[in-house]
């Protein structure tokens, strides 16, 4: 079953397909330098040490939903009204996260949350968070909302550690808002 947030986003993308804009998605895909079939296995195989958990060079850090082939520009699409994004709003969760019931049994909440907190501190201190946030936010010309378009230079971004998200698990999130 699709989350209502996801469905609203897909409906909004269809709304955005006018005036020459076409659907062309790119989302961030981070690849970690740790063996494992999925991020949970990789966290465990890193011995819960964020210093062993580094990003490979061949990653995708682009984030956009639509493309205009004539002007060769990309835009992110969000199903919010402009007035709603004066406060910090979710932009992306490109890092690892627990998001399904199947994942719950693979790692304990306390072990996962402890790792995420350590990773957040390590990645913040080494500039990884800032690098990923900057690359993602500069991969498009701005965000199209239900009632308007805001260029990237009129937005500000931050990366936060959001504690006790889905099922009590922490998430590292990139948020945005309109600059004051």
C-alpha positions in Angstrom: 0.0 0.0 0.0 1.4 3.4 -1.0 1.7 6.1 1.7 -0.6 9.0 1.2 2.5 11.3 1.2 3.9 9.3 -1.7 0.6 9.3 -3.6 0.2 13.1 -3.2 3.7 13.5 -4.5 3.0 11.4 -7.6 -0.2 13.3 -8.3 1.7 16.6 -8.0 4.4 15.4 -10.4 1.6 14.8 -13.0 0.3 18.3 -12.4 3.8 19.7 -13.1 3.9 18.1 -16.6 2.9 21.2 -18.6 4.7 24.0 -20.5 7.2 21.6 -21.9 8.2 19.9 -18.6 8.5 16.1 -18.7 8.8 13.6 -16.0 12.4 12.6 -15.3 13.2 11.4 -11.8 16.6 11.2 -10.2 16.9 10.4 -6.5 20.0 10.2 -4.4 21.6 6.7 -4.2 24.4 6.4 -1.7 26.7 3.3 -1.9 28.6 2.4 1.2 32.1 1.0 1.3 31.1 -1.9 3.6 30.1 -5.4 2.5 26.5 -6.5 2.8 23.3 -7.0 0.8 21.5 -4.1 2.4 22.2 -1.1 4.7 21.3 -3.1 7.9 23.9 -5.8 7.0 26.4 -3.1 6.2 25.8 -1.4 9.5 26.4 -4.7 11.3 29.4 -5.6 9.1 30.9 -2.2 10.0 31.0 -3.3 13.6 28.7 -0.4 14.3 31.7 1.9 13.7 30.7 4.9 11.5 34.4 5.4 10.6 34.2 2.1 8.7 31.0 3.3 6.9 32.2 5.6 4.1 30.5 6.6 0.9 31.9 5.2 -2.4 32.8 7.7 -5.2 30.2 6.4 -7.7 27.1 7.7 -6.0 24.1 9.6 -7.4 23.4 12.8 -5.5 21.0 14.3 -8.0 17.4 15.1 -6.8 14.7 16.1 -9.2 11.4 15.1 -10.6 10.9 17.0 -13.9 13.1 18.2 -16.8 12.6 20.7 -19.5 14.4 19.5 -22.6 14.5 22.9 -24.4 15.9 25.0 -21.5 17.8 21.9 -20.1 16.7 22.6 -16.5 15.7 20.2 -13.7 13.2 20.8 -10.8 12.1 19.1 -7.7 8.4 18.9 -7.2 6.7 19.0 -3.7 3.0 18.9 -3.0 3.0 21.8 -0.5 1.8 25.4 -0.8 4.6 28.0 -0.7 3.3 29.4 2.6 3.8 26.0 4.2 7.5 26.0 3.7 8.4 29.0 5.8 9.1 26.4 8.5 11.6 23.5 8.2 10.1 20.8 5.9 11.4 17.4 4.9 13.4 17.4 1.6 15.0 14.0 1.6 16.2 11.0 3.6 19.1 9.8 1.5 20.8 7.9 4.2 19.9 4.5 5.6 16.7 4.1 7.5 14.3 1.6 9.0 11.1 1.9 7.0 9.5 -1.6 6.9 8.3 -4.1 9.5 10.6 -6.7 7.9 13.6 -4.6 8.8 12.6 -4.3 12.5 13.7 -7.9 13.3 17.1 -7.5 11.8 18.6 -4.9 14.2 17.6 -3.7 17.6 16.3 -0.1 18.0 19.1 0.7 20.5 21.9 -0.6 18.4 20.6 1.1 15.3 19.9 4.4 17.0 23.4 4.4 18.7 25.0 3.8 15.3 22.9 6.6 13.6 23.9 9.1 16.3 27.6 8.2 16.0 27.4 8.3 12.2 25.7 11.7 12.3 28.4 13.1 14.5 31.2 11.6 12.4 29.7 12.6 9.1 29.0 16.1 10.4 32.6 16.5 11.7 34.1 15.2 8.4 31.9 17.3 6.1 30.1 14.3 4.6 26.6 15.7 5.5 27.4 19.1 4.1 28.8 17.7 0.9 25.8 15.4 0.3 23.3 18.2 1.2 25.1 20.7 -1.1 25.3 18.3 -4.0 21.6 17.3 -3.8 20.3 20.9 -3.4 22.4 22.2 -6.3 21.3 19.4 -8.7 18.1 21.3 -9.7 17.1 24.9 -10.2 14.6 24.9 -7.4 11.3 23.5 -6.2 7.9 23.6 -7.9 5.0 23.8 -5.4 1.2 23.6 -5.9 1.1 27.4 -6.2 4.5 28.5 -7.4 8.2 28.0 -8.0 11.0 28.9 -5.6 14.6 28.9 -7.0 17.3 27.1 -5.0 19.0 30.4 -4.1 15.9 31.5 -2.2 15.9 28.3 -0.1 18.0 27.2 2.8 18.8 23.6 3.7 20.0 21.7 6.8 20.7 18.2 7.8 19.4 17.0 11.1 19.2 13.9 13.3 15.5 13.3 13.8 15.2 11.1 16.8 12.5 8.4 17.2 10.9 8.5 13.8 9.1 5.5 12.4 8.9 2.7 15.0 11.2 4.6 17.4 14.2 4.5 14.9 16.3 7.7 14.3 16.6 9.1 10.8 19.1 11.6 9.2 17.0 14.0 7.2 17.7 17.0 4.9 15.1 19.7 5.5 14.5 23.0 3.6 12.6 26.3 4.1 12.3 29.6 2.4 15.1 32.0 3.4 14.1 34.9 5.7 
